Amino acid sequence: MNLPTPAVVAVRGAQRLPRFALLLLCAAYILPGLFGRDPWRQADLSSFGFMASIAQGHASWWQPAIGGVPAEGGPLPYWIGALAIKALPFADAAFAARLPFALILMLTLVLVWYSCFHLACTEAAQPVAFAFGGEAHSIDYARALADGALLALMATLGLLQLGHETTPELLQLLASSLFLYGLAAAPFRPRKARWAALVSLPILAASGAPIVAMVFAATGAWLCSRSRYSEARALVTWLLVAGSLSALSAWEFNAWAWRISTTSPAGLGLRMLNLLAWFTWPAGPLAAWTVWRWRSHWQRRHVLLPLVCAAVPIVTSILMGGSDRALLLALPGLALLAAFALPTLQRGFAAAVDWFSVFFFSGSALFFWLYYSSMHLGWPPAPLANLRKLAVGFEPRFSALALFFAIVATLAWLALVRWRTAKHQHALWKSLVLPAGGVALGWLLAMTLLLPPLDYARSNRPLVEQLRKLIPADADCIATSGQALSTSAALEFQGQWRVDAKNDANASICSYALHASNGEIPAGWEKIAFVRRPTDRVSGFAVLRRR
């Protein structure tokens, strides 16, 4: 028995988002932060350190390492960054390593769009047919929902920072999106679906998530085996082969790692609720609404497929003690589910989302501009005073290009708000335009107006500059055992010192060492100075020299 779908969409509701506007929005989301900044601690800087260690010959391709400490998980993400560094020797190494990961983020957005398009083309996902015609055409409807899925992913707060890093999790996100595309496209593009399944899961395993790849292979095979489409059922064999290749690649790269957390259930439950509330906003609540409104159709592929692909990373995040990086892989599935909520939203809910977005992101933009005015005009004085108090030694620097892009982005936001609130809009994706545009605005303003103080606070370069005054450039090496890998990476690739992060001060042959500020000075060493990052108030480093 075919139950009527809850989607009621007229022709005027299936409007496409203008392609030029969509491309500009994607560019405003992807490009800021690509230029003019250092890698930020922790994961961003340590991942860059592994890439640079390969590119500069400090470690082997097969075993990336920083100061002798090997990387956990598969080396594939570090290979990509190292190849980019070697391919662009004339460019800054951090920018070169960041460039392919910006392309990875772009490909993720494209795959989510096409995944939603193919799912929306299935018969079970189509809107209700009107008695006298006038319902949305199936292809137009699918394109409108795909635009909504893309906007939902861009609006998700959890993707904002993690999506602009050079970490293995971003390659894992691309692999999971490619896997999702393979399942979604199977009835319509069987050849592309087979290749997507065959490639995505080994990449996921070689990027540090072999267990997720194996679970995806099993759940994907189960979903395809019960499909009414013969092309999807034919994908089962390919998924099993992909799962076998995933296990082989994880074994070959030594990517297996035990990451199960022992966090207490009470504390974990509160952490997960808090994480899900902000990390998945607004896709998470819309996905929950989809599951409720389409509950009579939950076994249809447009609901069940993204639901399973989102549930696996959510369970993984719980098992890892509420890991936000594991939860990142759930965002493509949640974005697809969020798109299917759009034809069922009530006008009051859509209006609430719009007005929340207007006030929240406009207020954030005003906050950024006030800080910028304080830095360069001295008014109001309090923000600059707070910056100098929180980041000791910071001095503002002016960039005309950054100011130009910030002004253009702010004017574009005002035009978008006027368009959305001036009159009633009928497009399905209308409720996600302001959240996605607001996130892009906030990121662009942060990476233009506030990039100098953010880079000063999040980079380890100020720490390296302090150490240059204490440790000679020709020092044999610096022992950094017990310190964060991002600290060792900064010393090795920003300070150009050789680092021994594997052996402690007593076992190392280095003439200098960084030691915990509250630790006992080892025998045979003398403390020559105490340094800390500009934003640290409690912790710091004791700089030691061998007697």
N, C-alpha and C positions, 0 to 999 in steps of 0.2 A: 504494500500500500504506500503510495507517494503522498506524504503529508505536505501541505502548502508551506512554503518557506516564510520566515518572518520578514523577509526583505520586500519592501514595497517602494519601487523606484520608477519615477516617470522619466521620460526622455530628457528633460532639462536637468535632471539630477545626475546624469551620466556624462557630464562635461569633463573634458580633459583639462588638466592643469597646463597652461601655456608652456611649451617646451623651453622657450628662452628663459622664462621666469624660473622654471624648475632647475635649469642648468646654472643660472646665477645663484640660486639658493644653495645648490650643492657645492659650488665653488666657494661661497662664503663660509660654508661649513668645513670643507676639507683643507683649503689652502692656509688659513690663519694658523700660526704656530709652526708652519713648515720652515720659515726663514727666520734668521736673526736671533736664535736662542740656543743655549746650551742644552744638552740632555739633563733632565731633572732627576734628582734622586727620588725614590730608591730604584724601582724596577727599570725605569727608562734608562738611567745611567749605567746600571750594571749590565743590561742587555747590550747597550752600545759598547761597553767594555769588552764583552765576549766577541762582538763583531770586529772591533778594531784589533783585538789580539790576534785574530786569524789574518786579517788584511795586512798587518805589519809584521807577520811572521813570529810573533811571540808565543803562539800556540798552534797546534796542528788543526787541520780542518776537521779531522775525525773527533778531536776532543778539545773544544774551546775551553779556555781557562783564563782566569785573571790572577796573576801572581801565583800560579800553580794550583789554584782552587778550580776544579772542573765545574762546568755547568751541569745543572740537573735537567733531565728531559732530553729530547731530541735536538740535534744541531741544525736542523733545516732553517729555522728563522735566522740563526746567526750566519749561515751561509749566504742567505739573501742579502743581508746588510753588508757582509764582507765583500761580496761580489760588486755591490754598488760602490763601495769605497774604492775598490781597485779599478772599477770602470770609470770613475770620475776623480782621477788624482789631482786635478786642478781645483776641485771644489773642497769646501770645508767637510771634513770627515763626518761630522754629526749631521750635516744637511744631506750628504750623499747617502748615509745609512737611513735617514728618515724618508727619502724620496720613494723607494719602493713600497714602504708601508702606507704612504698616502695613496698610492695606486691600489693597494690592497683594500683600503677603506672604500675607495671609489667602486671597486669590483663588488664589494659586499653590498653596497646600495643597489647596484645594477641587478645582482642576483636576487635580492629580496623583491625588487619590482617584478621581475619575470616569474618568480615563484608564485607571487600573488596573482599575476595575470593568468597563469595556467590553471591555478586552483579555481579562480572565479569563472573560468570558461566551462567548468564541468556543469552538467545538467542540474545536479542537486544544489548548486550554489546560486542558480539564477533567480532573479526576483519574480514575484507573483505576476502572472499574465493578467492584464486588465480585460474586462468583458468586452469593451469596444476598442481595444488597442490603446496605444500610447505608452506602453511600458518601455523601459530602456532596452536598447539593442544589446545583445549579449557581449559583443566585442567592446562597445563603448562602456558598458557596465564594468567589464573586466579591467579596462584601462583606468577608469576612474578609481576603482578599488586599489589597483596597483599603485597609483599615485598616493592614495591614502596610506598604504603600507610603507612606502618610502618616507613619507612625512612622519609617520608614527615612529619609525626607527630613528630618524634624525632628531625627533623631539625627545627621545628617551634620555634622561639625565645620566644614566649609567654609561652610555657610550661616549659621552662628551670628552672626558679626559683619557680614558683607556683607549678610545679609538684614535687618539692622536699621539700615541706612544710607539716606540719601536720595540715592542715586546712580543714574545711568542704567542700570547693570548690573541693578538690581532690576527695572526695567521691562522690560529685555531678558529677564530670567528669566520674568516673567509672559507675555511674548509667546511665548517658546519653549514654555512649558507649555501655552498656548492652542493652538499649532500641534500639539503632541503630542496634545492632546485631540481636535482635529479629525480627525487620522488614526485615532485609536483608536475614535472614536465613529461613523465613517463608515458601517459596516454597520448600525448601530442607530438613529442619529439623523442622517440624511443632511442635513437642512436646517441643523441646528446645526453640523454638521461643515463645511458650505460656508461659513457665516459665520465660523466660527473660522479657517479657512484664509485667507479673504479679508481678515480684519482683522489677524491675528497678524503676518504677514510685513511689511506696511507699517509697523506699530508697531515691529517689530524694527529695520527699516532706519532709521526716523526717530529711533530711540534710540541710534544710533551703531554698529550692527552690520549694515550693508547686505550685506557679503559673506556673512556667515552666513545672512542671509535668502535670498539668491539660491541658495546651496547647499542650504538646506532646501527651497526650491521645487523644485529639480531632483531631489533625492533623494526627496522626498515624492511627486512625480509618478511616479518610477520604481517606488516601493513600491506605489502605488495601481494602476499599470498592470498589475502582475503579480498582483493580488489575485484571489481566487476570488469575492469579493463584488462584484456589479454596482454597488452603491451606492458602494463604494470606488473602482471604476474610473471612475465618473462624476465623481469629485473631481479628476481629472487636469486638466481644463480650468480649474477654479477655482484650482488651485495655480499654473498657468502665468500666469493673470491676476494672482494675488497677487504672483508674482515680478516681473511687469512693473510693477505698482504700487510695489513695493519699490524697484526701480531708479529709477522716476520720483520717488518721495519723497526718496530719497538724493540725487539730482541737484538737486532743488528746494531741499533744506535744506543742500546742500553738506556732506553727511555722509560723503563718501568721504575716507578718510585711510589713509596707508601706515604700517602698524604692524608689519611683518615685522622680526623681530629678527635680528641678526648674531652671536648668541651661539655660541660654539664647540660642536660636537656633543658633545664629551666632558662639558663643564660642563653643557650643557643636559640631557643624559640623566640625570645625577645629580640635577639640580634637579627634573626631572619625576617621577622615582621618589619623591623625598622629598615632593613636593607631592601626588602621587596617594595616597601612603601615609596622610597625615594629613588632607588636605582632603576626601577622599571616604569616610573611615571613618564608619560601618561599611558603608555602601551599596556601596562599591567592591569589597571582598572578596566580599560576597554576590552582587554582579552577576557577578563572574568565576566564582563557583560555579554560577550559573544557566547561563551560557554552556557550562560543561563538562557539567553534568548533563542539559541539554536540547539537547546538541549534535546529536542525531539529528533534532531539530525546529527547528534554528536558522533555517530559512526560513519558519517560521510567524510570523504577524504579532505574536503576543504576545512573541516573542523578537527578531525582526529589526527591528521598528519602533522600540522603545526603544534597541536596540543602535546603530542608525544615528543616531538623534537624540542619543545620548551620544557617539558617535565623532566627529561633526562638531566640537563644541566642544573635544574633547580634541586633535584635530589643530590646531585654531585656536590653542589654548593653546601647543602646541609651536612653531608658526610665530611666535608672539609672544614667544618666549623663556621659556616657562613662566609665563604670566600666570595668576594665580589668578582674576582677574575674568573672563577668557574661560572658564576651567574651570567657573565657576559655572553656566553654561548646560547643562552635562552632568548636573547633579544630578537633574533630574526623570527623565531616561532611566535613570540608574543606580538611582534609587529604585524604578522600575517593575521593572527586572530583579531587584533585591534581593527584591522581594515574591515573585517566582516561585521564589526559592531556598527559601522557607520550607517548602513541602510536601516538600522533599527533604532537609532538614537532619537529620543524625544527632544523637542525644541528647547525645553527648559534646561536640560543637561548640557546641550551644545552651547547655549548662551552662557551658562555658568563657566564652562571651560574657556570661552572667549574672553569674558570679563576678567577671570583670574589671570589669564595670559597677558591681557593688556596692562593690568595694574602691576603684576609681578615683574614682567620684563621691562616695562617702562620705568618702574622704580629702580630696577637694577641698572638700566642705562643711565639714569640720572645720578646714581651712586658713582658709576665709573667716571662720568663727566665732572662731578664735583671733585673727585680725587685728582683728576687730570688738571683741573683748574687750580687746585691747591698746589700741585707740583710746579706749575709753570707761571702762574700769576700770583701765587701767594694768598689767594682767597678761595674758600675759607681757610684759615690757617691751621685748624685742627687736624685735617687729614694728613698733611705733610708732616706735622709734628708726630702723629701716630706712626707714620711710616718710618721716620728716622729713629723712633723709639724701638719699634719692633725689628727693624733691619738696620743695625748700627753701621754707619759708614756709607749708607746709600745716598747718592746724589742723582737728581733727575737728569735725563738727557732728552733732547727734543729731536723729533723726526717729522719733517713736513709730510713725507709719504704716509706715515702711520696716521697722522691727523687727517689727511685727505680721505683715506679709506674709512676712518671712523665717522667722519661727517656724512659721507655717501651712505654708509650703512644705517646711520640714525635717520636720515631723510627717507630711506627706503622703508624703514620700519614704520615711520609715521604715515607714509603712503599706504602701506599694507593695512594698518589699523583703520585708516579712513575707508579703504575699500571694503573691509570686512564689516564695519559698523554703519556704513552709509545707507545701505539698503539690504533687503533680505536676499541672501544668496541661496542657490539651490544645489550647487555641486556637492557630491557626496563627501569630498575631502575638505570641505570648508571648515570643519571643526578642528582640523589639525594644522591648518595653515599658520595660525598665530603661535601655537606652541613650538612648531618647527622653526618658524621665522624668529621667534624670541630666543630660542637656544642658539641659533646661528648668530644673531645679533650679539648676545652676551659673550660668546666665544670670540667673535671678531673684535669687539671692544676690549676684551681682556688681553688679546694678543696684539693690540695696537696701542691703546691708551695706557694700559697698565703693564705692558710687557717688561719694561725696565725693572720696576720693583719686584715683579713676580720672578723674573729670571735671576735677579740678585738674591732673592730669598730661597728659591728652589734649586739653584745650581750650587755645585761645590767649587766653582771657580774662586769665590772670595776666600775660601779656606786654603786653596792652593796658593793664592797670592800671599797669604800670611806665611805659609811654609817656605816660600821662596826666599824670604828674608832670614830664615833660620837654617835651612838645609842647602848646602851647595849644589849647583846643577850637576857637578861631576861626582856626586856621592855614589858609592858602589850600589847600594840598594836601601830600601826602607822596609822594615818588618811591620806588617799590619795585621798580624794574627788577632782574631777576635773582633776586628772592626767590620763594618758593613762592606759588602762587595762594591757598592757604589763609591765608597771612600777610596778603596784600592784602585778602582777604575779611574777616578779623577786624578789620583797621583800618577798613574801610569800613562794616561793619554792626554791629560791637560798639563801635568807637571813634568812629563817626560822623564820621570825617575823609574828605575827598575824596582819592582815591588815583590816582596816575599810575603804572601798572605797565608801560606800553608804552615809555616813553622813559627812557633812563638819566639819571643825575644831571646830566650836562653839558647834555643836550638838554632836560631838563624845566624848566618855569618854577616848580616848587614851591620853597617856602622851606625845607622839611625833606626829609630822605631817610633811608632805611634802607640800610645798606651792609654788605657782607660784612666780618666782623670782621678778617679777615687781608688785606683788599684795600687798595690804595693810595688815600689820600684824594684825590678829584678836586680840581683847581684851582678856587678860588673857594668852597670849603666848609671848615668847621671841625668837628671832632669834639667833641660836647658830652657824650657819655656812651656807655657800653657796657652793653647789656642782653642777657639770655638768658632763655630759658624755664626754669622751675624744674627741669625734668628734663634739661636739656642740660648737658653737662659740658665739651664742647670748643667747639662752634660757638656763635655769638651774633650780635648785630647792633651795628654802630656807628651811633649816631644822629648825623646830620649836620645842620648849619644853614648856610644860605647866608651868606657874609660880607657 
